[in-house]
Structures are given as C-alpha cells and as structure tokens.
Amino acid sequence: MPYVNIRITREGATPAQKAALIQGATQLLVDVLGKNPQTTVVVIDEVDTDNWGIGGESITERRKQGK
C-alpha cells in the first residue's frame, strides 16, 4: 500500500487543486511503479508559513521581503 505525503504551505489551495494533487500523485505511482490506485494513500498536510523555514527564515518573513 503506497503512502504519499504532500506538504504545502497553507495559502489557499483550493479543493480542486488538492484533488488534482491526489489524482496526479496516485497516477504517477500507477504509471511508474505499477501500483494499485485503490490501495494508494495520499495525504496533504498544510503548514502555516510561520512554521516553514528556508535558509534560517520563515516563509512568512521571506514573503514580506519579496523573496
């Protein structure tokens, strides 16, 4: 049973976009590894930008600076 965990920042991904991510990740496992889509689990975690950092800065701060 494949398990895929997608983490994105919580910035308003729509239900349609999330559905596309789930479908796309599932199809990728079918196409590349021949996995059964009925047993493929995809979880999307949305993380607040204050809780996600790159290069020693939170995404919130980077966005304020235009990075």
C-alpha positions in Angstrom: 0.0 0.0 0.0 1.8 3.1 -1.2 1.6 6.2 1.1 2.4 9.7 -0.3 2.6 12.7 2.0 2.5 16.1 0.3 3.3 19.2 2.4 2.3 22.6 1.2 2.1 26.0 2.8 -1.4 27.0 4.0 -2.1 29.7 1.4 -5.4 28.8 0.0 -5.0 25.8 -2.2 -8.5 25.1 -3.5 -10.3 21.8 -3.1 -9.9 21.3 -6.9 -6.2 21.8 -6.7 -5.9 19.4 -3.8 -8.0 16.8 -5.8 -5.6 17.3 -8.7 -2.6 16.7 -6.5 -4.2 13.5 -5.1 -5.1 12.2 -8.5 -1.7 13.1 -10.0 0.3 11.5 -7.3 -1.8 8.4 -7.5 -1.5 8.2 -11.3 2.3 8.7 -11.0 2.6 5.6 -8.8 0.4 3.7 -11.2 2.5 4.7 -14.2 6.0 4.4 -12.8 5.7 1.6 -10.3 2.5 -0.2 -11.4 0.8 0.3 -8.1 -2.9 -0.2 -7.5 -4.7 3.1 -7.3 -7.3 1.6 -5.0 -4.7 1.0 -2.3 -2.6 4.2 -2.8 -3.0 6.7 0.1 -2.2 10.4 -0.5 -2.3 12.8 2.4 -1.9 16.6 2.0 -0.6 18.5 5.1 -1.0 22.3 5.0 1.6 24.1 7.1 1.3 27.7 8.3 4.0 29.9 6.7 5.2 30.8 10.2 6.1 27.1 10.7 8.0 26.5 7.5 11.5 27.9 7.1 14.2 28.1 4.4 17.7 29.5 4.9 17.1 30.4 8.5 13.9 32.4 7.9 10.2 31.6 8.0 8.3 31.7 4.8 6.2 34.5 6.3 9.4 36.6 6.7 10.7 35.7 3.2 7.5 36.7 1.6 7.5 40.1 3.4 11.0 40.6 2.0 9.9 39.6 -1.5 12.0 36.5 -1.6 
